[in-house]
């Protein structure tokens, strides 16, 4: 590792990678990978205004992994408040609705798009990042309901699932020089790359903006008194880190505008995490 870090030619390639990435990001000319064909067709079908749930049920059969995820989601504590088990795919799709099926499709599609060498440290980081994204998505869904944004709960979930997509991109491109991957690089370029990716894929602007602004925790909402998906995402990321013991101990939740808007502080955060534990755990099990 040390010898590799001191290799001038390696350092030049690392610098070239970052300079090229910066240039592409500024001009929106990043090599944006498309979704795998089957998932792209499913997402296109879901966004057809004339599509029926029966149509969606028929097309998802072509993606066995997705069928499994849909059934697991339909039986998760997060999305199955009735507790009645579902074993039929059509019933599962009907119970979840198009937005949740879309989220499951996106999750699997991004797994296929962004990969790292098997057994490498990059693969470990990629899998760890994916797990964090699923956890944040669950918190985003629950917090949107808590904040009175139930109509935005599925978009909030999707923002959570996609908020680390820029990190996926960096990790999948860094196989030649894994030592260059650092929190500084990921924090600097990740949100911007993520915003460019989701915008290119045609996701709603509210989701694109939330992903781009996720690290701007000191900034208040653009419109005073209005809670946005960005606020929900910021709070979900913080709760996820606290629940996973990765939060900075110095973070004062009460001083973060998004937390203030959602009435979250150091005193009630542990209780919120505890209340959501079953739903979050079941959602992770369904989508990890």
C-alpha positions as CSV (number, residue, x, y, z in Angstrom):
1,X,0.0,0.0,0.0
2,X,2.7,2.5,1.0
3,X,4.8,1.7,-2.1
4,X,1.8,2.1,-4.3
5,X,0.9,5.5,-2.7
6,X,4.4,6.8,-3.4
7,X,4.5,5.6,-7.0
8,X,4.6,8.9,-9.1
9,X,2.9,7.3,-12.1
10,X,0.0,6.1,-9.8
11,X,-0.3,9.5,-8.3
12,X,-0.5,11.0,-11.8
13,X,-3.3,8.6,-12.8
14,X,-5.2,9.4,-9.6
15,X,-4.8,13.1,-10.2
16,X,-5.9,12.6,-13.9
17,X,-8.9,10.6,-12.7
18,X,-10.0,13.4,-10.4
19,X,-9.4,16.2,-12.9
20,X,-11.3,14.3,-15.6
21,X,-14.1,13.7,-13.1
22,X,-14.3,17.4,-12.1
23,X,-14.4,18.4,-15.8
24,X,-17.1,15.9,-16.7
25,X,-19.2,16.9,-13.7
26,X,-18.9,20.6,-14.5
27,X,-20.0,20.0,-18.1
28,X,-22.5,17.2,-17.2
29,X,-20.6,14.9,-19.6
30,X,-20.1,12.1,-17.1
31,X,-20.2,8.6,-18.7
32,X,-23.7,7.9,-17.3
33,X,-24.4,4.1,-17.4
34,X,-27.9,3.1,-18.5
35,X,-30.1,0.8,-16.4
36,X,-30.0,-2.9,-17.5
37,X,-32.6,-3.5,-20.2
38,X,-35.1,-5.4,-18.1
39,X,-35.1,-2.9,-15.3
40,X,-35.3,0.0,-17.8
41,X,-38.4,-1.6,-19.4
42,X,-40.0,-2.1,-16.0
43,X,-39.4,1.5,-14.9
44,X,-40.7,2.7,-18.2
45,X,-43.8,0.7,-17.8
46,X,-44.3,2.0,-14.3
47,X,-44.2,5.6,-15.5
48,X,-46.7,5.0,-18.3
49,X,-49.8,7.0,-17.1
50,X,-52.1,4.4,-18.6
51,X,-50.4,1.4,-17.0
52,X,-52.4,-0.9,-14.7
53,X,-51.1,-2.9,-11.7
54,X,-51.8,-6.1,-13.7
55,X,-49.5,-4.8,-16.5
56,X,-46.7,-4.3,-14.0
57,X,-47.3,-7.7,-12.4
58,X,-46.9,-9.3,-15.8
59,X,-43.6,-7.6,-16.7
60,X,-41.8,-8.0,-13.4
61,X,-42.1,-11.8,-13.8
62,X,-39.2,-11.4,-16.3
63,X,-37.0,-10.3,-13.4
64,X,-37.0,-13.1,-10.8
65,X,-34.8,-11.2,-8.3
66,X,-37.2,-8.3,-8.4
67,X,-40.2,-10.7,-7.8
68,X,-38.5,-11.9,-4.6
69,X,-37.8,-8.3,-3.5
70,X,-41.4,-7.3,-4.1
71,X,-42.8,-10.2,-2.1
72,X,-40.3,-9.4,0.8
73,X,-41.3,-5.7,0.7
74,X,-45.0,-6.5,0.7
75,X,-44.5,-8.6,3.9
76,X,-42.1,-6.1,5.6
77,X,-43.2,-4.4,8.8
78,X,-42.6,-1.0,7.0
79,X,-45.0,-1.6,4.2
80,X,-47.3,-4.2,5.6
81,X,-49.1,-2.7,8.6
82,X,-51.9,-5.3,8.5
83,X,-49.5,-8.2,9.2
84,X,-51.4,-10.4,6.7
85,X,-48.8,-12.4,4.7
86,X,-48.7,-12.1,0.9
87,X,-47.5,-14.9,-1.3
88,X,-49.1,-13.9,-4.6
89,X,-47.0,-11.5,-6.8
90,X,-50.1,-9.7,-8.2
91,X,-51.4,-9.1,-4.7
92,X,-48.0,-7.9,-3.6
93,X,-47.8,-5.4,-6.4
94,X,-51.3,-4.2,-5.6
95,X,-50.5,-3.8,-2.0
96,X,-47.2,-1.9,-2.6
97,X,-48.4,0.3,-5.4
98,X,-46.3,1.5,-8.4
99,X,-44.0,3.8,-6.4
100,X,-42.7,1.1,-4.0
101,X,-42.3,-1.4,-7.0
102,X,-40.3,1.4,-8.7
103,X,-38.0,1.7,-5.6
104,X,-37.4,-2.0,-5.6
105,X,-36.6,-1.9,-9.3
106,X,-34.2,1.0,-8.9
107,X,-32.4,-0.8,-6.0
108,X,-31.7,-3.9,-8.1
109,X,-30.8,-1.9,-11.2
110,X,-28.1,0.1,-9.4
111,X,-26.6,-3.1,-8.1
112,X,-26.2,-4.3,-11.7
113,X,-24.9,-0.9,-12.9
114,X,-22.2,-0.3,-10.2
115,X,-19.9,-3.1,-9.4
116,X,-16.4,-3.5,-8.0
117,X,-13.9,-6.4,-8.2
118,X,-15.0,-9.5,-6.2
119,X,-13.4,-9.7,-2.8
120,X,-11.8,-6.3,-3.1
121,X,-11.9,-3.5,-0.5
122,X,-13.9,-1.5,-3.0
123,X,-16.6,-4.3,-3.1
124,X,-16.7,-4.1,0.7
125,X,-17.2,-0.4,0.7
126,X,-19.8,-0.6,-2.1
127,X,-21.8,-3.1,-0.2
128,X,-21.5,-1.1,3.0
129,X,-22.7,2.0,1.2
130,X,-25.6,0.2,-0.3
131,X,-26.7,-1.0,3.1
132,X,-26.5,2.5,4.4
133,X,-28.7,3.7,1.5
134,X,-31.4,1.2,2.2
135,X,-31.4,2.2,5.9
136,X,-31.6,5.9,5.0
137,X,-34.5,5.1,2.6
138,X,-36.5,3.5,5.4
139,X,-35.9,6.4,7.7
140,X,-36.8,8.8,4.9
141,X,-40.1,7.0,4.3
142,X,-41.0,7.0,8.1
143,X,-39.9,10.6,8.7
144,X,-41.9,11.9,5.7
145,X,-45.0,10.5,7.3
146,X,-44.0,11.9,10.7
147,X,-43.5,15.3,9.2
148,X,-46.9,15.4,7.5
149,X,-45.6,14.6,4.0
150,X,-47.3,11.3,3.5
151,X,-47.9,12.1,-0.1
152,X,-44.2,12.4,-0.6
153,X,-43.2,9.2,1.3
154,X,-42.3,7.2,-1.8
155,X,-40.2,10.0,-3.3
156,X,-38.5,10.4,0.1
157,X,-37.8,6.6,0.1
158,X,-36.4,6.9,-3.4
159,X,-34.2,9.8,-2.5
160,X,-32.8,7.7,0.4
161,X,-32.1,4.8,-1.9
162,X,-30.3,7.0,-4.4
163,X,-28.6,9.5,-2.1
164,X,-25.3,7.6,-2.3
165,X,-25.4,6.9,-6.0
166,X,-22.5,9.3,-6.6
167,X,-20.4,7.3,-4.2
168,X,-21.3,4.1,-6.1
169,X,-20.0,5.8,-9.2
170,X,-16.7,6.8,-7.6
171,X,-16.1,3.4,-6.1
172,X,-16.9,1.5,-9.3
173,X,-14.4,3.7,-11.2
174,X,-11.6,3.5,-8.6
175,X,-10.5,-0.1,-9.1
176,X,-7.1,0.9,-10.5
177,X,-6.2,2.9,-7.4
178,X,-8.3,2.1,-4.4
179,X,-6.0,4.2,-2.1
180,X,-7.5,7.4,-3.7
181,X,-10.9,6.6,-2.2
182,X,-11.4,8.8,0.8
183,X,-14.1,10.6,2.7
184,X,-12.8,13.9,1.4
185,X,-13.1,12.8,-2.2
186,X,-16.5,11.1,-1.7
187,X,-17.9,14.1,0.2
188,X,-16.6,16.6,-2.3
189,X,-17.8,14.9,-5.5
190,X,-20.4,12.3,-4.4
191,X,-23.5,14.5,-4.1
192,X,-22.9,16.4,-7.4
193,X,-22.3,13.2,-9.3
194,X,-25.4,11.7,-7.8
195,X,-27.5,14.6,-8.8
196,X,-26.2,14.4,-12.3
197,X,-27.0,10.7,-12.5
198,X,-30.5,10.8,-11.2
199,X,-31.3,13.9,-13.3
200,X,-30.1,12.0,-16.4
201,X,-32.2,9.0,-15.4
202,X,-35.3,11.3,-15.3
203,X,-36.2,11.2,-11.6
204,X,-38.3,14.1,-10.2
205,X,-36.5,17.4,-9.6
206,X,-37.3,17.3,-5.8
207,X,-35.3,14.1,-5.6
208,X,-32.4,15.5,-7.7
209,X,-32.2,18.6,-5.5
210,X,-32.4,16.6,-2.2
211,X,-29.4,14.5,-3.4
212,X,-27.4,17.5,-4.5
213,X,-28.0,19.4,-1.2
214,X,-27.8,16.5,1.2
215,X,-24.5,17.7,2.7
216,X,-25.6,21.3,3.2
217,X,-26.9,20.7,6.7
218,X,-26.4,24.3,7.8
219,X,-28.7,25.7,5.2
220,X,-32.4,26.4,6.0
221,X,-35.2,25.5,3.6
222,X,-35.5,27.8,0.6
223,X,-39.1,28.6,1.7
224,X,-39.5,29.3,5.4
225,X,-41.9,26.9,7.1
226,X,-42.0,24.5,4.2
227,X,-40.5,21.0,4.8
228,X,-38.9,19.6,1.7
229,X,-37.6,16.1,0.8
230,X,-34.1,17.5,1.3
231,X,-34.9,18.2,5.0
232,X,-36.3,14.6,5.4
233,X,-33.2,13.1,3.7
234,X,-30.8,15.1,5.8
235,X,-32.5,13.9,9.0
236,X,-32.7,10.4,7.7
237,X,-29.0,10.3,7.1
238,X,-28.3,11.6,10.5
239,X,-30.6,9.1,12.3
240,X,-29.1,6.3,10.2
241,X,-25.6,7.2,11.3
242,X,-26.6,7.5,14.9
243,X,-28.4,4.2,14.8
244,X,-25.3,2.6,13.3
245,X,-23.0,4.3,15.7
246,X,-21.2,6.2,12.9
247,X,-22.3,9.7,13.7
248,X,-19.9,12.4,14.8
249,X,-20.5,12.8,18.5
250,X,-20.1,16.6,18.1
251,X,-23.1,16.9,15.8
252,X,-25.8,19.0,17.5
253,X,-29.1,18.0,15.9
254,X,-30.9,20.9,17.5
255,X,-28.8,23.4,15.6
256,X,-29.4,21.8,12.2
257,X,-32.3,23.6,10.3
258,X,-33.7,20.3,8.9
259,X,-33.8,18.7,12.3
260,X,-35.5,21.8,13.7
261,X,-38.1,21.6,11.0
262,X,-38.8,18.0,11.7
263,X,-38.6,18.5,15.5
264,X,-35.6,16.2,16.0
265,X,-33.0,16.8,18.6
266,X,-30.5,14.9,20.8
267,X,-33.1,14.2,23.4
268,X,-35.8,12.6,21.2
269,X,-33.6,11.0,18.5
270,X,-32.9,7.8,20.4
271,X,-36.7,7.3,21.0
272,X,-37.4,7.9,17.3
273,X,-34.8,5.4,16.3
274,X,-36.2,2.9,18.8
275,X,-39.7,3.4,17.6
276,X,-38.7,2.8,14.0
277,X,-36.3,-0.2,14.6
278,X,-38.6,-3.0,13.5
279,X,-39.7,-1.2,10.3
280,X,-36.2,-0.2,9.4
281,X,-34.8,-3.7,10.1
282,X,-37.5,-5.4,8.0
283,X,-36.9,-3.0,5.1
284,X,-33.2,-3.7,5.1
285,X,-33.9,-7.4,5.1
286,X,-36.1,-7.0,2.0
287,X,-33.8,-4.9,-0.1
288,X,-30.2,-5.6,1.0
